[in-house]
Amino acid sequence: MKLKFNKRALLAVELPVAGKRVAVYDTEIPKLAMRVTSAGSRTFYVVKRAGASMAWIKLGSFPEMTVEQARAEAQKVLGEFASGANPAAARRAIRQEPTFSEMLVEMLAKKRKRDGSSITEATKKDYLDTVRLHMSSIASSKLSHITRSEVKAIHSKTSKKSARQADKAVAIISSVFNYAADQEQFSGTNPARRIQKNPVTDRDRFAQAVELPYLLAAVAESNQGDFFWLSILTGARRSNLQAMAWRDIDLGGRVWRIGVTKNGTPQNVTLSPEAVAILQARRRRHAESSSYVFPGNGKKGHLVEPKKAWASILRRASLRRLLDVLEGLGKLTAEERQQADEAVAETPAIAERRWYGLAEALGLDRQSYDMTDLRIHDLRRTLGSWQAKTGASLPIIGKSLNHKSLQSTAIYARLDLDPVRQSVEAATRAIIEAAGPRKAAAPTSKLGALGELTPESN
């Protein structure tokens, strides 16, 4: 019997009588068959003449193996036959095909960037974590078994949690298949090809002028304060700053040399006088005990994860900002404010419950005081943003932040409103002047200038 294989059609095939079995053949790949037993088992085979006999090469059980997977594997077996291999060799070729996880591990170990360098340990961990969290459905699958629909399902499911993580997952899958093709371990179609990415808005968060006093005061109290200060003052990536070594620093020349950055290139970081002062103080305290500026007790020997310290900084900064708001509204006496400041320093969790509760009861907009949405990476963006605000050109900002292309730096063009404000005000003055004798005084009502300058008749 022949039919076009699909899940519904194969499940509808009637079971034979007890002790018998029946075979159905695919109309799309005629040598692909499914054998059905009276017990209800359904198994895919490639049926091919080998000399004087017919060879039945088992592919897998249905529905665990999908129709798409069976067709892909059948094509591979038939390709082996066409090259003159025997059925046993064809079967071995399929068994030896790597799984997705095996191919990923090989890629992470052997792949080289354009500059010849290896994939960094941080990137390896990031890839493996992404696979563990979002790709368990394909991790143990043979490459030829992974379908486009499975990759789309991973992207769709992950997008509900994080659009960026979903796009990263698809990019990793695509990279693995491209690498496998380069190594001639896969010859099919990349199932991640042309899967539409999520629309992502570039993050442009940085520490605003009104936030800086609270943020820097909390940084000064932290035992990791120097790390966050240097994050702001250098604009360096967190991973580079964590591994900052004394041998790479020239305090006299005020330069920090980073051998390899995220984009695979070296970078010379300019050190401001304030950054030099911090480093000089740390050298007096740590240079003899560690080769790293920020030593750690772990295997790497340097600071690895400053997230807890950062969370504590943001908690204190937000609370103090809220206290200023409440004091300005007359909701705190001088004595209450003193007690609140002590609570913020000693028991911030208790202070949060009390004062956030009051803010909610008063209907205060959380954005008027909450700073916990700031990320460590935003400190890097803070330097670039303030460079833009003080008139630095995009190429200069890009150079200082070690951006590989101007596209990465373009975000800073929209962060400074001063040139925009000056342009709008100049245009407004020109419009008013163009009105000639009928110009009015600067508008004071909600009608605005256009309402006051409209002619009486057209």
ROVODO-99998 format. One line per field, with one value per residue (C-alpha): chain; residue number from 1; x, z, y. Coordinates in steps of 0.2 Angstrom, whole numbers, plus 5000, padded with zeros to 4 digits. Layout:
BEGIN
mol [A,...]
seq [NUM,...]
xx [X,...]
zz [Z,...]
yy [Y,...]
***
This chain:
BEGIN
mol [A,A,A,A,A,A,A,A,A,A,A,A,A,A,A,A,A,A,A,A,A,A,A,A,A,A,A,A,A,A,A,A,A,A,A,A,A,A,A,A,A,A,A,A,A,A,A,A,A,A,A,A,A,A,A,A,A,A,A,A,A,A,A,A,A,A,A,A,A,A,A,A,A,A,A,A,A,A,A,A,A,A,A,A,A,A,A,A,A,A,A,A,A,A,A,A,A,A,A,A,A,A,A,A,A,A,A,A,A,A,A,A,A,A,A,A,A,A,A,A,A,A,A,A,A,A,A,A,A,A,A,A,A,A,A,A,A,A,A,A,A,A,A,A,A,A,A,A,A,A,A,A,A,A,A,A,A,A,A,A,A,A,A,A,A,A,A,A,A,A,A,A,A,A,A,A,A,A,A,A,A,A,A,A,A,A,A,A,A,A,A,A,A,A,A,A,A,A,A,A,A,A,A,A,A,A,A,A,A,A,A,A,A,A,A,A,A,A,A,A,A,A,A,A,A,A,A,A,A,A,A,A,A,A,A,A,A,A,A,A,A,A,A,A,A,A,A,A,A,A,A,A,A,A,A,A,A,A,A,A,A,A,A,A,A,A,A,A,A,A,A,A,A,A,A,A,A,A,A,A,A,A,A,A,A,A,A,A,A,A,A,A,A,A,A,A,A,A,A,A,A,A,A,A,A,A,A,A,A,A,A,A,A,A,A,A,A,A,A,A,A,A,A,A,A,A,A,A,A,A,A,A,A,A,A,A,A,A,A,A,A,A,A,A,A,A,A,A,A,A,A,A,A,A,A,A,A,A,A,A,A,A,A,A,A,A,A,A,A,A,A,A,A,A,A,A,A,A,A,A,A,A,A,A,A,A,A,A,A,A,A,A,A,A,A,A,A,A,A,A,A,A,A,A,A,A,A,A,A,A,A,A,A,A,A,A,A,A,A,A,A,A,A,A,A,A,A,A,A,A,A,A,A,A,A,A,A,A,A,A,A,A,A,A,A,A,A,A,A,A,A,A,A,A,A,A,A,A]
seq [1,2,3,4,5,6,7,8,9,10,11,12,13,14,15,16,17,18,19,20,21,22,23,24,25,26,27,28,29,30,31,32,33,34,35,36,37,38,39,40,41,42,43,44,45,46,47,48,49,50,51,52,53,54,55,56,57,58,59,60,61,62,63,64,65,66,67,68,69,70,71,72,73,74,75,76,77,78,79,80,81,82,83,84,85,86,87,88,89,90,91,92,93,94,95,96,97,98,99,100,101,102,103,104,105,106,107,108,109,110,111,112,113,114,115,116,117,118,119,120,121,122,123,124,125,126,127,128,129,130,131,132,133,134,135,136,137,138,139,140,141,142,143,144,145,146,147,148,149,150,151,152,153,154,155,156,157,158,159,160,161,162,163,164,165,166,167,168,169,170,171,172,173,174,175,176,177,178,179,180,181,182,183,184,185,186,187,188,189,190,191,192,193,194,195,196,197,198,199,200,201,202,203,204,205,206,207,208,209,210,211,212,213,214,215,216,217,218,219,220,221,222,223,224,225,226,227,228,229,230,231,232,233,234,235,236,237,238,239,240,241,242,243,244,245,246,247,248,249,250,251,252,253,254,255,256,257,258,259,260,261,262,263,264,265,266,267,268,269,270,271,272,273,274,275,276,277,278,279,280,281,282,283,284,285,286,287,288,289,290,291,292,293,294,295,296,297,298,299,300,301,302,303,304,305,306,307,308,309,310,311,312,313,314,315,316,317,318,319,320,321,322,323,324,325,326,327,328,329,330,331,332,333,334,335,336,337,338,339,340,341,342,343,344,345,346,347,348,349,350,351,352,353,354,355,356,357,358,359,360,361,362,363,364,365,366,367,368,369,370,371,372,373,374,375,376,377,378,379,380,381,382,383,384,385,386,387,388,389,390,391,392,393,394,395,396,397,398,399,400,401,402,403,404,405,406,407,408,409,410,411,412,413,414,415,416,417,418,419,420,421,422,423,424,425,426,427,428,429,430,431,432,433,434,435,436,437,438,439,440,441,442,443,444,445,446,447,448,449,450,451,452,453,454,455,456,457,458]
xx [5000,5006,5001,5009,5016,5010,5006,4987,4988,5000,4990,4975,4983,4973,4982,4984,4977,4986,5003,5004,5012,5009,5020,5015,5026,5029,5024,5037,5052,5046,5059,5054,5042,5033,5030,5014,5012,4996,5003,5002,5021,5025,5043,5051,5063,5072,5069,5082,5088,5106,5112,5099,5090,5080,5088,5076,5086,5078,5077,5066,5049,5034,5028,5045,5053,5043,5039,5052,5065,5062,5063,5079,5087,5081,5089,5105,5104,5100,5114,5126,5119,5122,5140,5142,5141,5133,5118,5129,5140,5125,5118,5135,5135,5119,5124,5140,5131,5134,5120,5117,5125,5141,5142,5141,5154,5166,5162,5166,5182,5189,5181,5192,5187,5193,5208,5213,5208,5198,5180,5181,5177,5163,5155,5156,5147,5134,5131,5130,5118,5107,5106,5102,5088,5080,5085,5083,5071,5084,5100,5102,5094,5105,5108,5098,5083,5081,5067,5063,5047,5056,5068,5053,5045,5060,5060,5042,5042,5058,5051,5038,5051,5065,5065,5084,5086,5075,5085,5101,5095,5091,5108,5117,5108,5112,5130,5131,5124,5135,5150,5145,5143,5160,5167,5157,5148,5131,5125,5106,5097,5101,5084,5087,5089,5078,5068,5062,5070,5060,5059,5071,5073,5091,5093,5098,5097,5111,5113,5104,5110,5097,5102,5121,5122,5112,5121,5138,5135,5129,5144,5156,5148,5150,5165,5166,5165,5181,5175,5159,5168,5181,5166,5160,5177,5183,5168,5176,5166,5163,5173,5188,5187,5185,5201,5211,5229,5243,5255,5243,5242,5254,5249,5263,5256,5238,5234,5226,5230,5217,5224,5208,5191,5173,5175,5192,5203,5215,5211,5220,5209,5213,5214,5207,5216,5202,5204,5223,5220,5208,5221,5236,5226,5222,5240,5246,5233,5233,5248,5259,5245,5238,5242,5224,5217,5201,5207,5196,5196,5190,5199,5202,5210,5200,5183,5170,5152,5148,5129,5125,5135,5127,5109,5114,5120,5104,5093,5101,5102,5083,5078,5088,5080,5063,5066,5071,5054,5045,5054,5050,5032,5032,5029,5045,5050,5069,5069,5060,5073,5087,5080,5076,5094,5101,5089,5094,5112,5109,5093,5089,5076,5066,5067,5061,5045,5041,5045,5040,5023,5021,5025,5012,4999,5003,5001,5019,5025,5039,5049,5051,5063,5066,5083,5084,5082,5100,5112,5130,5132,5123,5138,5148,5134,5134,5152,5147,5131,5140,5153,5139,5131,5148,5151,5161,5159,5153,5170,5178,5165,5166,5185,5184,5172,5180,5165,5169,5157,5149,5132,5136,5140,5125,5114,5123,5117,5100,5104,5109,5094,5104,5108,5090,5083,5094,5088,5070,5072,5081,5067,5054,5062,5063,5044,5039,5051,5043,5026,5032,5021,5008,5020,5014,5023,5029,5014,5008,4992,4990,4986,5004,5013,5004,4987,4992,5000,4986,4979,4961,4956,4963]
zz [5000,4996,5004,5007,5024,5037,5056,5053,5039,5047,5064,5053,5046,5052,5062,5054,5061,5075,5070,5054,5049,5035,5026,5019,5007,5006,4989,4992,4995,4988,4997,5014,5022,5039,5045,5056,5067,5075,5092,5086,5084,5069,5063,5049,5037,5021,5009,4996,4985,4990,4977,4976,4992,4999,5014,5027,5036,5052,5055,5071,5079,5075,5082,5092,5075,5065,5046,5043,5052,5044,5027,5031,5038,5023,5011,5020,5019,5001,4998,5006,4994,4979,4984,4984,5002,5009,5021,5037,5032,5029,5046,5054,5046,5054,5071,5070,5066,5081,5091,5093,5110,5104,5089,5100,5112,5097,5090,5107,5108,5090,5082,5079,5077,5062,5071,5076,5094,5103,5109,5127,5142,5146,5129,5131,5147,5140,5125,5137,5149,5134,5128,5145,5148,5131,5120,5130,5116,5103,5114,5112,5094,5079,5068,5053,5065,5070,5060,5057,5066,5082,5081,5078,5093,5104,5098,5101,5118,5124,5117,5130,5143,5134,5116,5116,5123,5110,5096,5104,5105,5086,5082,5092,5083,5067,5072,5076,5060,5050,5059,5056,5037,5037,5045,5032,5046,5040,5023,5025,5026,5042,5051,5060,5043,5040,5056,5059,5075,5088,5086,5100,5106,5109,5128,5131,5150,5159,5176,5175,5183,5196,5200,5201,5219,5226,5216,5219,5238,5239,5228,5241,5255,5246,5248,5229,5227,5218,5205,5201,5201,5188,5178,5176,5174,5161,5152,5151,5150,5166,5161,5157,5173,5183,5176,5176,5180,5187,5173,5160,5169,5166,5180,5174,5156,5163,5151,5154,5140,5137,5127,5120,5122,5117,5099,5098,5097,5110,5118,5126,5140,5145,5164,5171,5186,5197,5190,5193,5211,5214,5206,5216,5232,5228,5223,5240,5248,5235,5223,5234,5238,5220,5202,5199,5204,5210,5218,5222,5231,5217,5204,5193,5206,5203,5206,5197,5201,5208,5206,5225,5229,5214,5220,5238,5230,5220,5235,5246,5232,5228,5246,5250,5234,5240,5257,5249,5240,5256,5265,5251,5253,5272,5276,5287,5302,5305,5318,5307,5293,5304,5309,5291,5286,5299,5294,5276,5281,5294,5288,5271,5269,5284,5277,5260,5267,5277,5265,5249,5258,5262,5244,5238,5250,5244,5226,5221,5204,5207,5193,5203,5215,5210,5202,5203,5184,5182,5176,5179,5160,5161,5169,5153,5144,5157,5152,5133,5137,5147,5134,5121,5133,5134,5116,5111,5093,5089,5083,5099,5110,5099,5101,5120,5122,5109,5098,5082,5071,5072,5072,5090,5095,5086,5101,5109,5096,5103,5121,5122,5120,5121,5102,5099,5111,5104,5086,5091,5101,5086,5074,5086,5086,5067,5066,5077,5068,5052,5058,5056,5063,5069,5081,5098,5115,5120,5122,5139,5136,5131,5113,5110,5097,5082,5090,5093,5076,5065,5053,5056,5039,5025]
yy [5000,5017,5034,5051,5050,5061,5059,5057,5045,5034,5033,5029,5013,4998,4985,4968,4952,4943,4937,4947,4963,4975,4988,5005,5015,5034,5042,5055,5044,5027,5017,5023,5011,5009,4992,4990,4974,4967,4973,4991,4995,5006,5006,5016,5006,5010,4995,4993,4979,4973,4960,4946,4951,4965,4974,4982,4995,5000,5019,5021,5020,5030,5043,5045,5048,5060,5059,5073,5064,5048,5056,5064,5049,5038,5051,5048,5029,5030,5042,5029,5015,5027,5029,5010,5006,4991,4992,4989,5004,5015,5010,5014,5031,5036,5029,5039,5055,5067,5074,5092,5093,5083,5095,5110,5104,5101,5118,5126,5117,5118,5133,5149,5167,5177,5183,5164,5166,5152,5155,5163,5153,5166,5163,5144,5145,5156,5144,5129,5138,5143,5125,5119,5131,5132,5117,5101,5095,5094,5092,5073,5072,5068,5083,5076,5072,5091,5099,5117,5116,5110,5125,5137,5129,5133,5151,5153,5146,5155,5172,5171,5173,5183,5189,5191,5173,5166,5175,5169,5151,5151,5159,5146,5132,5140,5141,5123,5117,5129,5122,5104,5108,5116,5100,5089,5081,5087,5090,5094,5111,5121,5121,5138,5146,5162,5160,5178,5186,5196,5215,5221,5239,5244,5247,5265,5266,5275,5284,5301,5316,5316,5298,5300,5307,5292,5279,5286,5288,5269,5264,5273,5262,5246,5234,5232,5251,5253,5240,5250,5267,5260,5253,5271,5279,5267,5261,5244,5228,5219,5203,5214,5224,5208,5201,5217,5213,5224,5219,5227,5244,5259,5271,5284,5284,5282,5268,5251,5238,5224,5210,5203,5211,5204,5208,5200,5215,5223,5240,5254,5261,5279,5281,5297,5305,5299,5281,5282,5288,5272,5261,5268,5266,5248,5244,5249,5237,5222,5222,5211,5198,5196,5199,5205,5222,5214,5197,5183,5167,5156,5146,5161,5171,5187,5194,5183,5189,5206,5205,5204,5220,5228,5224,5230,5247,5249,5245,5258,5271,5269,5270,5286,5294,5289,5296,5313,5312,5308,5322,5334,5330,5333,5315,5313,5323,5326,5312,5300,5304,5301,5284,5280,5283,5272,5258,5260,5257,5243,5234,5239,5225,5231,5249,5243,5236,5251,5265,5256,5252,5271,5276,5264,5270,5288,5283,5288,5283,5270,5278,5294,5285,5267,5263,5245,5243,5249,5235,5234,5235,5252,5259,5257,5265,5279,5285,5285,5294,5308,5309,5313,5325,5335,5336,5321,5314,5297,5291,5296,5288,5272,5272,5274,5260,5249,5247,5237,5248,5265,5256,5251,5269,5276,5274,5288,5301,5300,5301,5319,5331,5347,5349,5344,5357,5371,5367,5367,5383,5391,5385,5392,5409,5409,5405,5419,5431,5426,5431,5449,5463,5451,5442,5440,5439,5422,5410,5408,5398,5380,5386,5389,5400,5393,5397,5415,5418,5411,5424,5430,5424,5413]
***
